[in-house]
């Protein structure tokens, strides 16, 4: 295992150099700094605080915590939990900007509300070993350091740092209470116990590691830790970053998708930046490391258009807009293209960014936005963003683009973090609009991360753009994978092919199912070709637009029979690949099918709130029976 972060920390500590104080932002008492924030931003932050002034912090009962274990519902508790933190963040920032004391009482209420919670971890994380059953209620004497306990620690440490003077003018017991809770709930357990996300041996890590590590570092360096404690935190945090990176491909691809990149790669950047600041540059060389550069560039490479990103696993197609954090990662790694991409998004999607959970939950991120707002808003974005074709061998992700189309194909295996059984699936956009979609994931429940995960429909390969073979869908696990992957991309065309039979738990060996996907960048079409010796193959395609007859606009089931094609006479000879199949119209796209018969077109109702945030209407599933050993789908 590589030890880049540990080596940087060890060299610094061995030299017996002193850690610097951490001053990431001005405290509220620095009136000049807050007065220089752009006026439109000042007014926004004050308005956000005013909206929370008369909103009471919602009560949270023991029965709310117990509901997850009893019913599997985690959303109801989380809504109450997060609302408290959103409000407190808005009030704290408004007071920093306005500095009239108008928000202080509600800030103090919020501080005590959080400090008096029996636990800061969420109910689904209320266990002491990884993947073990959760306890019904928290043990207040043994705090659990999960994602949101660490996030709460960072939030309160930021408030302590920003408003210490103002809070102590009201009562010294406010800041004493904050520091006491931070020591009891975060610092003491972190320094004296091992939680799985800290890393150990070959145990696999995920976004928990940098996300928790970042927030523990913020807590330690913005509170009252001693010199020796801060040195221990630095050493332990550096080790966790290396444990996280051991499972990250050299190509920088996030196997959890774009949404989780903001909890993985971007949190790694925040942790590295903090450690670099307090050591006076001891970690700066890591930003010249190719792997770090690749991690930063990932988010631009999987962007499609507007708010859309290529998604897989539990990621949404609308995982949130880019902005200040991506811009700063690009700046630190010396990538102007990433800076341009992030600045353009930030300048055009302000309202979306301020509504996002990631922004609202983290006071640290809100402050980053505020104090880099002018720099990013004034960045020259007159040049176009130059997205590129790329192949990520670490997870088998292939991305290719033409003037009209953006295509992604997911090879690899079915053992990713937040895995869906999606090996070989493709996602396609035309002119920035979804054609073949990846559905994403419903709201998390007790079932989502249990041994019943793959009973959930969105996890199954039959609800991806994949075949069902002999009545069987794909199986989860690293041994269920694509093999013999071949790919190439050039100016005129991009192509990937793979053997998919190994992703299916077929009772008989020796069969083959080969998939090839081609993007012709000159004539602007996509061809998917499947060849197999298997029998009883049903092809599944998930579509954003409602399928219509390619010629008449009527229902496909009523309009077509076998071997009917509604292309105009002569079209096949001049601009289209050979075709004797039938046509389905999806928005402004035409899909020509050969070697299969239409079985059904199903409506997939989008009723879950998490899916409704990604899709503005129901989705559809086209199902076809393969009638020959070769199936071809051409999309224009």
N, C-alpha and C positions, 0 to 999 in steps of 0.2 A: 504493500500500500504506500502511495506517495505521502509525503509529510511536509508539504510546502508551508502550510500555516504553522505547524508545530516548530519547524526549523526557524521560521521568522520570529516566533515568540521566544524560543529557547535562546537564540542569539542575543535578543534584546535583554532578557532576564539575566543571562550569564554575564553580561557586561555590567550588571548592577546599576543600570540606568534608571532614573526616576520616571515614573509614568506622569504624563501631563494631565492637568485638569481638563475636563471635557466641557467645552463651551460650544455646542452645536448651533445654538440660536441665542439671541439676546433675551435676558430676563425681562419681565414686564416692566421693571423699574427703568429700563433703558428707553426713555420716551422718544429720544431722537430716532432710534432704530424703527420703532413701530410707527412713528410719525412719517417716516419716509416710505412706508409701503404704499403702493399705488392706491389712489383714493377709491377706485371702483372695487378693489379687493377689500379695503378697510370697511366699506359700507356693506359688502356681502357678509363679512365675518361678524359684524355687529348685528346684522339682520338675522343671521343664523342663531346667534345667542338670544336675541329678543324672542324668537319663535319658541324658545325653550323656557323662558322666564316663568311663564304661568302654567307650565306642564309639569305635574308632579311626577316624581320618579315612581314607576309602577311597583307595587308590592310583589314580592316573590315568596311563595310559601313552600314549606317542605313537600307538600303534595305535588307542587309543580315539578320539583326535582324528581320525585318518585315516579312521575308519570311515564318517563322514558322506560324505566325497567318494567313497568306494568303494561304499557300499551305499545311501546316502540316509537311513539311520537316524540321527536326531539325539537321540533320547530316551535311549539308553543312556549317552552321554557326559554329557548334561545331568543325569541322575539322580545320577551321581557328583559332578559339579561343584556342584550345588545342595546336596547332602547335607553337603558340607564347610562351606558357608556357613551352613546352618541350624544346625549344631552349634555353630559358633563364636559365632553370635549368642546362642544359648541360654546358653552358658557365660559370655559376657561380662555378660549381664544378671543371671544368678544371682550372679556375683561382686559386682556393684554392689550388689545387695540384701543379700547376706549379709556380705560384707567380712571373711571369715576366711582368705582366701588359698587356700581349698580347690580352687578352679577355675583358679587361675592357670597351673599347669603345662600344662594342656590348652588354655588360651587361647593360651599362648606357642607350643605345638605348632601350633595352628591358624593363627596369624599367619605362622609360617615356612612352613607348607604352602602358603598362598596366595601368599606372597612368592616362593616357589621354583617356582611354576607358570611354564611357558615363555610362556604367554599368558593373559590374562584374557577375551579375546573367545571367543564360542562358534564352533565350526567353521562353521556356516552363515553367519556374519558375517565370515569370514576373507578379506576382499578389501579393496582400497583404493579402489574406485570402486563407486558404486551399481549394483546389478543386474548386476555382473560376476561371472564364475566365481570360486569360492573356491579359494584355495591349499590344497594337501594338508596342509601343516604351517605353523605360524606362523613369521614372521620376528621373533625376539625383539628385534632391533635397531630394528624399526619397529612399535611398538605400534599396534593398531587400537582406536579408541574406539567400541565398540559399546554396546548397552544394558547388558550385564553386566560389561564392563570398568569402566564408569562406576559401576555399582552396587557393585562390589567396592572401588573407590576410596572411595566414601562409607562403606562398611562399616568399612574399616580406619581411615579418618579419625575415625569415631565412637569406635572402640576407643581410638585414640590420645588423643582428647579426654577420654574417660571414665576411662581407667585409666593415664594417663601416669605419675602418681606411683607407683603400685603396680608397674608394669612396670619403671620405672627403678630401683626399689629392688632388683629382681632383677638387672638388667643394663642399662646405658645403650644397649647395642647393639640392644636390641629396638625401641625407639622410633626409633632412627637408621635401622634397616632399614625400618621402616614409611615414614618420611618420604622415604627414598631411592627406594623403589618408587613412592610416590605422585608424586614429581616426575618420575621417568623414564617412568612408564606413563600418567599422567593429565595433569599440569599442563603439562609441556613440550610434548607433542603438541597439547594443547588450545590453547595460546597461540601455537603456531608453525605449525600445519597446518590445512587446511580439510577437514572431514568433511562429507559431504552433508547430514546431519541438522542442521547448524548453520544452514542456510538461505543461499540465494543467488539473487537474481533471482526468476524466476517458478517455480523448481523446486518441485514439490509436497512438502509436509511431512506427517508423520503423528505418531503417539504417540512415536516416537523422539526428537523434538525436545525436548519438555518433560521427558521422562523422563531423557534423558542430561543435559540442562541442569541440572535439579534436583540431580542427583548430583554434577556437577562443582562446582556452587556449594557444596554441603556439603563436598566435599573441600577446596576452596580456603579456605573460611572456618573450618574446624576443624583445619587443618594449619598449616604454618609459612610460608605465602606472605608475600612482602614487601608493603609498602604499594602499590607500583606494580603488582605482579602482581594484587592483589585489585581494583584499579581497572580493570585490563584485563579481568579475568574478568567483573566487573559489566557493563561496556560490551558485551562480546561476548554474554553471556547474555541481556541485555535485547534485543539485536538478534534473537537466535534466537527469543525469545518472540513478537516481531512477525512474523517469517517464518512461524511456526506459525499464528498467528491469521489471517493473510491467507487461509488455506484453510478456516477455520472459519466457518460461517454466523453471521450476526448473531443468529439464533434460538438459538444455543448447542447445536445438535444434534451429537452425536458420530457421524460416519458409520461408525465402526468398532464401535459398539455399547457396551453397558453395561460389559462386561469391560474394554474398552480405554479407556473413560472414566477408569478408575482409573489408567491409565498416561498419559492425555492431559490431561483437564480437571483432575484432582486433582493431577497433577504440575505443571501450570501454576500452580495455587494455591500449592503448596509453594515453587516457585521465586519467585513474587511475594512470598510472605510472608518468605522469607529475605532477599530484596533490600530489602524494606520495613524489616525489623529492622536490617540493617547500615547503612542510610541514615537511620535515625531517622524513618521515616514518609514518605519521598519517593515511595513507590509506593502509599500508602494510598488515594488518590483513584481508583485503578483498580478498587477493590472497589465503588465507586458507579457504575461504568460498566455500562450495561444489558447489554452483551454478556457481561461477566463474570458478572453475575447469572444470565443465561440459561444459561451454561455450567454453573454450579453446580446450577441447578434441574433440569437434564436427568435426572439419575439418579433423582430422585423421580418424574418424569413418565413414565418408561418402566418403572416398577415395576408388577408385577401383584399378587402376594400372596406372603407368606412369602419364600422364596428365589427365586421366579420373577420374571424380567424379560422384556419383549418383546425378542427377539433377532433379529438379521439379520447378514449377513456372517459372519465367523469367530467371532462371539460365541456363547457358550453360553446356554441358557435359565436356567442356574444360575451366574451369573458371580461370585458371592460376595456376602456380606451387607454392608450399610452400617454405618458406625460412626464412630469418632473423626474421621477425615479428612473425611468428608462433613459431619459436625456442625460442624467448624471452618470449612469453606468456607461453610456456611450462616450461621454466626455472623459471619464477616468480611464477607459480602455483605448482611447484614441481612435474612435470610429465616428467620423462626421456624418456618415450615412445614417447611422442609428440616431444621432442627435437630430438630424433633419426630420426623420420619420417621427420621432417622439414629439418634437416641437410643433410639427404640423398638426398632429393629433390634438395636442394640448390647446393649440390656438383655435381649433375648430369645434371642439367637443367639451367646452367648459361645463355646461349644464350636466352632461352625462357623468363627467369625472366627479363632480361634487356630490352626486347621488350614490356613487358606488360604495359598497360596504367596506372595501379596503381603505378608502379615504376616510370614511366617517368613523371607523373603529379606532384608527391609530392617530393619536394626537401628534406623535412624532412625524408621521407622513403629512399631516395637515400643516405642520410647521415647515417642513421641507417645501411644500407647495408655496407657502406664503413667502418665504425668504429667497426662493428661486423663481418666483412668479415673473418678475420683470425680465430677468435674463432669458427665460424660455419664451415669453410672449414677444420679446423684441428680436428673437433669433430669426435670421433671414431664411424664410421658407419658400422663396420664389422658385427654387429648383425643384424638379419632379423627384419623387422617391423612386429609386432604382431597385425594385425587388429583383431577386435572382432565382434561378433554378438551383435546387440543392438536393442532395441525398444524404440522409443521416443514417449511417450504417448501424449505430448503436441500438436503434429501435426499428430500422427498416422503413423510415419515413421518406417518401419521394415527393418532391414538390416541383411542379413545372408550370410555366405561364406562357401565354401568347397574348395577342392584342385583345382577344375576347374572353379567353378561358383561363381559369385558375384551377389546377388539378392537383390533388394530393392522393397518394396511394399508401396504405399502411401495410407493410410487410412485417417482418420481425416475428414475435411470438405473443402468446396470450398470458404473459406473466408480468406485465407492466404494473407500476403503482396505479391504483384506481382503475384496474384493468377492466376493459370490456372485451368480449370475444370477437375481435374485429380484424383478425389477420387476413390481409388481402382486400379489405374493403377500400373503396375509392370515394372521394368527396369531390364534387365538381360545382364550380360557379361559372356563370356566364354574365359578363358585363356587371360584375359585382353582385349578382343575384343568385341564390342557391338553386341548383338544378337537382343534383343527387346529394342528399343531406345525411349527416350524422346526427342522430336525434339528441344525444347528450344524456343527461341523467335527471331523474325526478328528485324531489326533496329527499334529503337523507332521513332514514328511519333506522330503527334497531336492526332491520333486516339487511341494510345496505352493506355493512361491514361484518356480516355474520357468515356462517357456513351455508346460508340460504341465499347468498348474494345473487347467484345466477338463476334463481327463480324469477328475478325481476326482469321484465320484458326488455327494457332498454339495454341490458347487459348482454343479451343473446345475439348470436351472429345472424339469426333469422330476421332481426330488426336492424341489420346493417345491409350494405349493398353486397351481399354474399349469397352463395348457393346453400341450399339444404340438400344433403346427399343421403339418399336411402333413408329419408325421414330423420336424419341426425343433423344437428347443428354442431358448431365447433365446441371444443372443450377448453376449459381454463388450464393454465400451467405452462411452464417453460418448455416442456417437451412437445407441446402442440404449437407448431410453428411452420412458417414458410421456409422452403429450402430452394437451392439453386436459383438464387435471386440474381437477375442480370438487369442492369440499368445503364442508360446513357442519355445525355441531353446535349443538344447543340442549338445552333441558330434556327434551323429549319424544323426540328422535331425533337421530341423527348419520349422515352419509352422505358417501361419496366416490365419484367416478366418474372414469374415465380411458380414453383410447384406448391400447391395448397393442400394436397391430400393429407399431409402430416398434421394439419390443424384439426382433423376430424377423428373421432373415436370409432372408426369403422371396424367391424368384426373381422374383415378379411384384409390381408395385406396384398401388395402387388399392384394396386390400382394407381391411377394417375389423374390429377385434375390440375391442368396448367392454365394460368391466367396471364394474359398480356394486355397492357394498356398503353395506347399510343396517343400522343397529342401532336397533330400536324399543325405547325405554327404558320405555314404558308397558306394552306387552303382552309384553315380554321375549322377543324373538326377533331373529335375524340373518338377513338375506336377501342372498345373492350372486346377481347376475343377469349373465349373459354373453350378448351378442348379436353375431353375426358373419355375414359372407357367405362365410367360408372353408369349405372342405370338409376332410374327414379331420381332425377335431379330437378329441383324446383329453384328457380332464380328469383331473388328478392331485390327490389330496388325501392329505396325510400325517397320520396319526392316532396319538394316544397310546394310546387304548384299542382293544382288538381289536374290529373291526366285527362286529355281530351283527344278526340279523333283528329289525326293530323291533317285531314282535309276539310271535314264538315263541322268540326267543333262539337259534335254530339258525343254521347257516351261511347267509349271504345268497345264495350261489351256488345253494344247494339250495331256498331258500324262495321266491324271487321270479322272476317273469317281467316282461315289459313291462307298464307301466301298472297295476301292482298297488299299492294303498296300504293299509297296515295300521292307519291311524288309525280310531278308533271312529266309527260312523255319526253324522253330524251335526256332528262336530268341525270340519270345514272351514268350516262355515257360521257358527260361533259365535266361534271364537278363532284360527283358522289362516288364512293366505293361501290362495287357491285352489290346489288341488293334485290332479293325477291321476297322480302318480308313485309311487315306492316309498320305503320307509323303512329307514334303517340306524340302529341303536342304538349309541351310543358312551358307555359309562358311564351317566351320568344325562342324556345329551343324545340327542335324536332328530333325525336329518338326513333331510329329505324332498327327493328329487331328482325333477325333471321335465325333459323334453327330452333325456334321455340313457338309454343302456342300460348295465348293469353289464358291464364287460369282464373285470376281475380284481380280486381282493384279495390283495395280496402281503405277506408278512412281510419286514420289513427287519431282519436280524439286527444287533444292537448288540454287537459284539465288540471294538471298539477301546477302549482304556482311557480316552481322553479323552471319548468319547461315553458310556461306561459311568458316568462321573462325573456326567453330566447326566441320563441316562435309566436307570431301574431295571429296565427290561425292553425287549424288542424293540419297534420301532415298526411301523406298517402303512401301506401305500399302497393307496388305493382308486383304481381306474382305470375311467373310463367313456367310452363312445363317444357323442359328441354326435349326436343324431338329428334335431334341428330347428335353426332359426337362432337360437333363444333357449333358454338353459339357466337353470334356477332351482334354487338350493339354499336351503332354509329350515332353520334350526337353532333348536331350542328346548331 
